[in-house]
Amino acid sequence: MDEELLPIGQFARLSRLSVKQLRHYAQLGLLVPAYVDEHTGYRYFRHEQARDALSIGLLRSLDVPLAVIAQVLSGTSGVLEEVHERLEAELARRRSTLAALERVMAEGLPSTPVTVVTEPARRVAVVTTAAADPSEIGVVTSAAIAGLLRAGPPDAPPELIGLFPLDFGEPVTISVALVSEERVAGAELDVLPGGRFARATHVGPYDQIGLTAYALLSWCAERLCPVRGPIREVYASDPATTPPDRLITHLMIPLEES
């Protein structure tokens, strides 16, 4: 055996990884020992492997998945960009959650006024898509809206309605409707049913609409109102010209007749 080889305990101290981690990385093929004694099973590493071991420790501390670390160590370029995008999205979600929490701390649990309204049926162009999980609903909805606006008539102010299920599964099916008598490229022409709705108005960023949905659902539950989906979000403001804290969105839940 090469005298330059380091036993796993000594290599662990040099690379600032635990023996358990080194064994795990060896099983994954991420950091293979330079020599394994066939009689004792003891693992040995070379000094030059310390750089890879330290790189693994550094990247794991930055929440880089092991599969991506393997690509980094193999010299594959550009693989960290996806990790960066994922962390950016998570950071944005955390900021949104923090802002909603601060609003609850300042104003208490939402108690938005709720009214019962009667809505007519509307002819609409509908795009249906899906979010892999609830955290992607905002991104998917925005993309669907952008597509409808590009394809819709340019000479009339758009009337947009988001349609969301009462229960979030995985994936989450989402529809966006543009009120229109004419066909729109990439969308299905349909009719949104009219009827009686419980309605609450949300004022503020779209990512805090959940607070108003809470108040609306609480109102329905307290009054034993039979409800059915989907929940409608009627976007009354143009986000391109309206500050986020002044955006107006009407949330409506169809009410079943008792």
N, C-alpha and C positions, 0 to 999 in steps of 0.2 A: 504494500500500500504506500502511496506517495506520502512522504512526511510533511508535505505542504498542505495536506488536507486538514480541515478543521472538523472536529466532532460537532454534532448538532447543537449541543449546549453552548459551546464556545461561539459557534456561528450565530446562534440566536442572540447572544449578547452583542455581538458585533453589528448585527443587522437590525437590532431593536425589535425583533419579532419573537413571539413565544415559540417554544418547541411544538406546541399543539398547532399553531398556525403553519409552521414549516412543514409539518407532516400533512396537513390539509392541502397546502399548495403543491406538495409533491404528488399527492393522490390525483389532483386535478391536472397535473402535467405543467403547472405554471412555473414551478421552481424545482427542477428535478435534481436530487443529490448527485454529486459527481461520482460517488462510490457508495455502495451498500454492501456491508459484510454479509456474505451468504450464510454464515453460521450464526451470527448474533443478531442480524437485522439492523445493526447500528448504521446510521446515515452519516455521511461526511460530505463537506462542501469545500469548494475552492475559494480563496480570498476574492478572486475577481467576480464571484457570484454575489458578493455583498452589495454591489451597485444595483443589481436586479432586485434583490431582497429589499433594499432601502426604497427603491422606486415603487415596489408593491405597497409598502407601508405608507409612503407619501400619498399615492393615488387613492388608496382605501380611505385615508383620512379626509380626502376630498370627495367622498361618496362615489367614486368611480367603480362600477361593477367589475367583478373579476374577469368576466368575458372580454370586456373592453380593455382591461389591463393587459391581458394576453396579447391583444392586437397591438397595443402600444409597444410592448416589449419586443414584438416581432418586427417592428418598424413600420407598421401600417399607418399611413398619414390620414389626418382628418377625422379620426374616430372620436376625439374628445369633443368635437363640436356638438354632437348629439347629446352628450352628457351636459354640456353647458346649457343647451336649450331646455333640457329637462329641469335643470336646477333653476333656470330663469322662470319657467312656468310655475314651479313649486313656490318660488319666492313671491311671485305675483299672487298666487292663491293664498299664501300666508298673509300677505299684506291686506288682501281683501277680507280675509277672516278677521284680522286684527281691527280693521276699520269697522266691520259689523259689530264686533264685540265692544268697541269703544262707544258705538252708537247706543247699544243696549245699556252699557254702564251709565251713559249720560241721560238717557230718556226712559230707561226701564224696558220691560218686555213690551213688544209692539202691541198697541191697541188701536190700530187704524180704524176709523169709522167705516162701517159696512152698510151698503144699501142694497135693496132688491130692485132689479131693473128688468124690463122686458126688451129683448133685442130682436130685430127682424132677421130673417135668413139673409145671407149675403153670398153672392157669387164670387168665387175666389180662384186664383191660380195658386196651386199648392206644390211645394217642394218638401219631400219627406226624406230625412236622413237619420243617422244614428250617431250617438256619442258612445265611445267605448265604456265610459263610466261617468258618474255625475260631475267629476271635476272638469270634464271636457265640454260640458253643455254650452258654456258661453262661447267658446271658440267655434264650435260646430254651428251654433245658431247664427253667429255673426257672418260666417262664411255663406250660409244659406240665404241670409238677408241680402248680402252683397251680390250674390248671383241673381236673385230676383230683381233687384234694383237695376242691374246692368241690362237685363232682358226685358224689363217692363217699359211701358210708355214713358217717354222723357218729358212730356208736356203737362203732366198732371201730378200734383203732390201725392206721394204714395201713402196708402193706408195699409199698414203691416200688422199682422197678428201672429204671435207665436203660440203654438199648441203643444202642451207638455203633459205627460201622463201623471196621474195622481201618485202612482208608485214608481219609484226609480229602480229598475233592474239593471242588468248589465248584458247587453248594451241598452242605452236609453234612446227610445225612438222619439224623434222630434219632427214636427212639421212647422213650416212657416208659410203663411198665406198672404197673398197680395190681393186686396179687393179689386176685382177687375171683371168686366163683362167680356173682355177679349182674351183669346189664348195668349199665353206667354211661353216663349221658347224654354224648354227644359222643365216645364211645370205642367201639372194636371189641372184641368178645369173642373171645379167641384162647387158644392154649395155647403156653406157653414150653416148648420141648423140654428134657427132662432129659438126663443123661449125665455123662461125666467132664469135670471142669474143673480148670484150674490156677487157684489162688486166692491172692491176696495182700490183706492188710488195710491200708488207708490210714487213718492217724490225723492229722487236721489239716484245714485249710480245703479246700473243694471245688476252689478254683482252683489247688491244688497236687497234685491227683490225678494229673496227668501224670507226676510223679516216681515214683509207685508203678506206674503203667502201664509206665514205662521198665523198672523192676526186673522186672516180670512178663514182659514181652516178651523181656527179656534172658535170663531163666531158660529160657523156651521155646526160644529160639534156641540157647543153649548145649547143650541136651539134644536138639536136632534134633526137637523135638516138632512134628508137623504141627498147625497151628492153623487155626481158622476163626472168622469173626465171627458175630455182633457181640460186642464186649466188653460185659460186663454190669457195671453199678455198682449194688450192692445197698446202699441207704441204711439203715443200722442205727440212726442217731441222729435225733432230732427237732431240726432246726436252730433251732426257735423257743425251745427250752429248753436247748440244748447250746452252750457256747462254741465258736467256730470251731476253736480248736486242739485240741479234744477230740472233734470229729466223727469217727465211725467209718463207713467205707465199705469194703465188700468188693468187690474187683475180680476178675472171673472171665472166663477165656477158655476157650471150648469146645475140647476136645482131640479131634482126629481119631484114630481107631484106626489104628495103623501097619499 
